[in-house]
Amino acid sequence: MSKILIRGAKVLGGEPQDVLIDGETIAEVGTGLSAEGAEVVEAGGKILLPGLVDLHTHLREPGREDSETVLTGTRAAASGGYTAVFAMANTFPVADTAGVVEQVYRLGQEHGYCDVQPVGAVTVGLEGQKLAELGAMHESAAGVTVFSDDGKCVHDAVIMRRALEYVKAFGGVVAQHAQEPRLTEGAQMNEGVVSAELGLGGWPAVAEESIIARDVLLAEHVGSRVHICHLSTAGSVEIVRWAKSRGIDVTAEVTPHHLLLTDELVRSYNPVYKVNPPLRTERDVLALREALADGTIDIVATDHAPHPHEDKDCEWAAAAMGMVGLETALSVVQETMVETGLLDWAGVADRMSFTPARIGRAAGHGRPVSAGEPANLTLVDTAYRGAVDPAGFASRSRNTPYEGRELPGRVTHTWLRGKATLVDGKLT
């Protein structure tokens, strides 16, 4: 059927309403809408949100299809309520040319359960030495607007300045992985009491904060946009807050795992907790939550980082850094932000749909749930609670830190331009 009636949904957490989808578009929002000729989805008080948008996803294709593919990664995204993801550039080959970003873009069009927008590399090969083909990637069929060497920091201040100047010409943004490389040589976890007790190389907060401080000043000098990837420390929050108070065009993201998990978990030596940037302290976690609530941190981004089993089932020092996150992100945000009273569901929609779509300029996404808008929607059963079972993940990888942990909320339906990608918790 081309018509779908979502009956009795709490739109952005408000009063129950009906939402009628006709083809790719929301036709009507109201109460007591006619179901004639429509497939009916009984929402039963579930929360209806605009489709989620992830500004920071690793799909691994091309080159690391043993970890993830565009197909499996977007299936994971749909399972988590996402209708658009931005695919990071650290593939093999690196997405540093128009040809590679167009390949990723077309894979998304052919196989994607959500829209896939490639992120272009800032420098050739992510090596930090020479600017990549920024203009050519923007002018390509992929229309790249976000550029990042994520996984590596653009550590050279001159290169970073030139990148900011270049993308300013077409309204792009540089998304910085803030990690001063010299300060993190040999680092294995957050530098602090736990690292000292365990004898693991420490990753100091200043390694992140010093790069953020430099880059917001460069953005101010150039008059360009900079976005801070996976901000993780209380000090970083204060720098971004100061920069915004000066009118600097900076945005920042936080991952779900940095809103919930702390470096105390590393005492287990379980490599599933090894991530970049590392899990920080309880003080940092609370500061990140408050900053997301007050808007200092603009968005939640998953940094979905899939790895094959052998890259995590090994000793800590040899393990890869990263966690999968698309399928659990909304549940973690419900636990850390909604159930703590820091955000309502309208705030969740802002941090996980409206604002990431605006930062990345994802056309048709992050739109209001109202008549005439694209039918990119997510229905959430917030009353659900259950233990996380990675065996049921759509992702090709299983490196989740939440295995066996009870989390609230479950996405039951996802619609991409009116087409169901997830129905009753099962992919179509």
C-alpha positions in Angstrom: 0.0 0.0 0.0 1.2 3.5 -0.7 -0.8 4.9 2.3 0.2 4.2 5.9 -1.7 5.5 8.9 0.3 5.6 12.2 -2.4 5.8 14.8 -2.1 7.3 18.3 1.7 8.1 18.2 3.1 10.7 20.6 4.8 13.0 18.1 8.0 14.2 19.7 6.6 13.0 23.0 3.5 15.2 22.8 -0.2 14.2 22.9 -1.2 11.2 20.8 -1.9 12.0 17.2 -2.4 10.2 13.9 0.1 10.6 11.1 -0.9 9.7 7.5 1.8 8.8 5.0 1.0 9.0 1.3 3.8 7.7 -0.9 7.0 9.4 0.2 5.4 12.3 2.0 3.5 13.0 5.3 0.0 13.9 4.0 -1.7 14.8 7.3 -1.2 15.0 11.0 -4.1 15.2 13.4 -6.6 13.1 15.4 -9.2 10.8 14.2 -7.8 10.6 10.7 -9.5 8.2 8.2 -7.8 4.9 7.6 -9.6 4.3 4.3 -7.2 2.7 1.8 -4.3 2.8 4.3 -2.2 0.2 6.1 -2.7 0.9 9.8 0.1 0.9 12.4 -1.2 1.0 15.9 1.3 3.1 17.7 -0.3 2.7 21.1 1.3 5.7 22.7 4.8 5.0 21.3 7.0 8.0 20.6 7.2 9.2 16.9 10.4 11.0 16.0 11.9 12.3 12.7 14.3 9.7 11.3 17.6 9.8 13.1 20.7 11.2 11.4 24.2 10.0 12.4 27.0 12.4 11.5 29.7 9.8 12.4 29.5 6.2 11.1 32.2 3.8 9.9 30.8 1.6 7.2 34.3 0.2 6.3 33.4 -0.4 2.6 35.5 -0.4 0.4 38.3 -2.4 1.8 37.3 -3.8 5.2 34.1 -5.7 4.3 35.1 -8.3 7.0 34.0 -5.6 9.5 31.0 -4.0 7.8 29.5 -3.2 4.5 27.3 -0.5 3.3 24.4 -3.0 3.3 25.0 -4.4 6.8 25.9 -1.0 8.2 22.7 0.6 6.9 20.6 -2.4 8.1 22.1 -1.7 11.5 21.2 2.0 11.1 17.6 1.2 10.2 17.3 -1.1 13.2 18.4 1.8 15.4 16.0 4.3 13.8 18.3 6.0 11.5 17.3 7.2 8.0 20.6 8.9 7.1 24.3 8.2 8.0 27.5 10.0 7.2 30.2 7.4 6.2 33.7 8.2 7.5 36.6 8.3 5.1 39.0 5.8 6.7 38.3 3.1 4.1 40.8 1.2 1.9 41.4 3.1 -0.4 40.8 6.2 1.7 37.8 8.3 0.5 40.1 11.2 -0.5 39.1 11.5 -4.2 35.9 12.1 -6.1 36.0 8.5 -7.4 36.0 6.8 -4.0 33.3 9.0 -2.5 31.1 8.4 -5.5 31.7 4.7 -5.1 30.4 4.9 -1.5 27.5 7.1 -2.5 26.4 4.7 -5.2 26.7 1.7 -2.9 24.4 3.5 -0.6 21.9 4.2 -3.4 22.0 0.6 -4.5 22.1 -1.3 -1.2 21.3 1.2 1.6 18.5 0.8 4.1 19.1 4.5 4.8 20.6 7.4 2.9 24.5 7.3 2.9 26.4 10.6 2.7 30.1 10.1 2.3 32.5 12.1 4.4 35.6 13.1 2.4 39.2 12.9 3.8 40.8 16.3 4.7 44.3 15.1 3.6 45.6 12.6 1.1 45.6 9.1 2.6 44.8 10.6 6.0 48.5 11.3 6.3 48.2 14.9 7.3 50.6 16.2 4.7 48.7 17.4 1.8 45.1 18.5 1.2 42.8 16.0 -0.5 40.6 16.8 -3.5 38.1 18.8 -1.3 36.5 20.8 -4.2 36.3 17.8 -6.5 34.6 15.7 -3.8 32.1 18.5 -3.2 31.4 18.9 -6.9 31.1 15.1 -7.4 27.8 13.2 -7.5 28.3 12.5 -3.8 28.1 16.3 -3.0 30.4 16.0 0.0 29.9 18.7 2.6 31.7 17.2 5.6 35.4 16.5 5.6 37.3 14.6 8.3 40.5 12.5 8.8 38.7 10.8 11.7 40.9 8.1 13.2 43.7 10.6 12.8 44.0 14.2 13.8 44.7 17.0 11.3 47.6 17.9 13.6 49.4 20.4 11.4 48.0 23.9 12.1 48.8 25.2 8.6 47.0 22.2 6.9 44.0 22.7 9.2 43.9 26.4 8.4 44.0 25.7 4.7 41.2 23.1 5.0 39.0 25.6 6.8 39.7 28.2 4.2 38.9 25.8 1.4 35.6 24.5 2.6 34.4 27.9 3.5 34.0 28.7 -0.2 31.2 26.2 -0.5 29.8 26.1 3.0 31.5 22.8 4.0 32.7 21.9 7.5 35.8 20.2 8.8 35.1 17.6 11.4 38.2 17.2 13.6 39.3 14.2 15.5 40.9 16.1 18.3 44.0 14.1 19.4 47.4 15.7 19.7 49.5 12.8 18.4 52.7 13.4 20.5 50.7 13.5 23.7 49.1 10.2 23.0 52.0 8.1 21.9 51.6 4.6 23.4 48.3 5.6 25.1 46.0 2.8 26.0 43.3 4.4 28.1 42.4 7.6 29.9 45.2 9.1 31.9 44.2 9.1 35.6 44.0 7.0 38.7 42.8 3.9 36.9 45.6 4.0 34.3 48.2 4.4 37.0 46.8 1.5 39.0 46.7 -0.8 36.0 50.0 0.3 34.5 48.5 1.2 31.2 49.8 4.1 29.1 47.7 7.2 29.8 45.8 9.3 27.3 45.6 12.8 28.9 42.6 15.0 28.6 44.8 17.9 27.4 45.6 15.9 24.2 42.0 16.5 23.2 41.6 19.9 24.7 44.7 21.5 23.2 43.6 20.6 19.6 40.1 21.9 20.2 41.4 25.2 21.6 43.7 25.6 18.6 41.0 24.8 16.1 38.2 27.0 17.4 40.7 29.9 17.2 41.6 28.9 13.6 37.9 28.8 12.7 37.4 32.2 14.2 40.4 33.6 12.3 39.3 32.1 9.0 35.6 32.7 9.6 34.8 29.1 8.8 32.9 26.1 10.4 34.6 23.5 12.5 32.9 20.4 14.1 34.4 18.5 17.0 34.1 14.8 16.7 33.4 12.6 19.8 34.1 15.3 22.5 34.9 13.4 25.7 36.2 15.6 28.5 34.9 18.2 30.9 37.7 20.6 29.8 36.7 20.2 26.2 33.1 21.2 27.1 34.4 24.5 28.7 36.5 25.3 25.6 33.5 24.8 23.3 31.3 26.8 25.6 33.8 29.7 25.6 34.1 29.5 21.8 30.3 29.7 21.3 30.1 32.6 23.7 32.5 34.5 21.3 30.3 33.6 18.3 32.8 31.2 16.8 31.0 28.8 14.4 31.8 25.6 16.2 29.6 22.5 16.7 30.4 19.4 18.7 29.2 15.8 19.1 29.2 13.3 21.9 28.9 9.5 21.6 26.4 7.4 23.5 29.2 5.4 25.2 30.8 8.6 26.5 27.5 9.5 28.1 27.3 6.2 30.0 30.5 4.4 30.5 33.6 5.3 32.5 37.3 4.2 32.6 36.5 2.1 35.7 35.3 -0.6 33.2 38.9 -1.0 31.9 39.8 -2.7 35.2 38.3 -5.8 33.5 41.0 -5.6 30.7 38.1 -6.5 28.3 39.1 -4.9 25.0 35.5 -4.2 24.2 36.0 -1.1 26.3 39.0 0.1 24.3 37.9 3.1 22.2 39.2 6.3 20.8 38.9 8.7 22.5 39.0 6.6 25.6 36.3 6.2 28.2 36.8 9.0 30.7 35.9 9.6 34.4 32.5 9.9 36.0 33.1 13.7 36.3 33.6 13.9 32.6 30.4 11.8 31.9 28.3 14.1 34.0 29.8 17.2 32.3 29.0 15.8 28.9 25.4 15.1 29.8 24.9 18.6 31.2 26.6 20.1 28.0 24.3 18.0 25.7 21.3 19.2 27.7 22.2 22.9 27.6 23.3 22.8 23.9 27.0 23.3 24.4 27.3 19.9 22.7 25.0 20.0 19.7 24.4 16.4 18.8 24.8 12.7 19.6 26.8 10.8 17.0 27.5 7.1 17.3 31.1 6.7 16.0 29.9 3.2 15.0 33.2 1.4 14.7 32.7 -2.3 13.7 35.6 -4.7 14.0 35.9 -8.5 13.3 36.0 -10.8 16.3 39.7 -11.5 16.1 40.5 -7.7 16.4 38.8 -7.6 19.8 39.2 -11.1 21.2 42.9 -10.6 22.1 45.1 -9.0 24.7 44.3 -5.3 25.5 47.4 -3.8 23.9 46.8 -5.5 20.6 43.1 -4.9 20.3 41.6 -2.4 17.9 39.9 0.7 19.2 36.1 1.1 18.7 32.6 0.0 19.5 29.5 -0.6 17.4 26.7 1.8 18.3 24.0 2.3 15.7 21.6 -0.3 17.2 21.9 0.9 20.8 22.3 4.6 20.5 18.7 5.7 21.1 18.4 3.4 24.1 21.5 4.8 25.8 20.3 8.3 25.2 16.9 7.4 26.7 18.7 6.1 29.8 21.2 8.8 30.2 19.3 11.9 29.1 15.5 11.3 29.1 15.1 9.1 32.2 17.4 11.5 34.1 15.2 14.4 33.2 18.0 16.2 31.2 16.2 16.1 27.9 12.6 15.5 26.7 11.8 13.7 23.5 11.7 16.9 21.5 15.2 17.5 22.7 16.3 14.1 21.6 14.8 14.8 18.2 16.9 18.0 18.1 20.2 16.3 19.1 19.7 13.2 17.0 17.9 14.4 13.9 17.3 18.1 13.3 20.7 19.4 14.2 22.9 16.7 12.7 21.0 17.0 9.5 21.6 20.8 9.6 25.3 20.5 10.3 25.8 17.9 7.5 23.2 19.5 5.2 21.3 16.3 4.7 18.5 17.3 2.4 15.1 15.8 3.4 16.2 14.7 6.8 15.8 16.3 10.2 12.5 17.8 9.1 9.4 18.4 11.2 6.7 15.7 11.5 4.1 17.7 9.7 2.1 17.7 6.4 4.1 18.1 3.3 7.4 16.9 4.8 9.3 13.7 3.7 8.1 10.6 5.5 11.4 9.8 7.2 10.2 8.6 10.6 11.1 6.5 13.6 8.7 4.9 16.1 10.0 4.0 19.5 8.5 1.8 22.2 9.9 3.6 25.3 8.3 1.3 27.8 10.4 -1.7 26.6 13.4 -2.9 28.7 15.6 -5.7 27.7 19.2 -7.1 27.8 21.3 -6.3 24.8 22.0 -9.4 22.7 24.6 -8.8 19.9 23.7 -12.1 18.3 20.6 -10.3 17.0 22.5 -7.3 15.6 22.1 -6.5 11.9 25.7 -5.2 11.9 28.4 -7.6 10.7 30.4 -7.0 13.9 29.5 -7.7 17.5 31.9 -5.4 19.5 29.3 -3.8 21.7 30.1 -2.8 25.3 26.5 -3.4 26.3 26.2 -7.2 25.9 23.9 -8.5 28.6 23.2 -5.0 29.9 19.6 -4.0 30.3 18.7 -0.9 28.3 15.4 0.9 27.9 13.5 1.6 24.6 13.3 -0.3 21.3 12.8 1.1 17.8 9.8 -0.8 16.3 9.4 0.9 13.0 11.6 3.0 10.6 10.3 4.6 7.4 12.6 6.0 4.7 10.6 8.3 2.4 7.4 6.4 3.3 8.9 3.0 2.7 9.2 0.8 5.8 12.7 -0.5 6.5 11.9 -1.8 9.9 8.5 -3.3 10.9 7.8 -4.6 14.4 11.5 -4.6 15.1 12.3 -6.7 12.0 14.1 -5.5 8.9 12.0 -5.6 5.8 
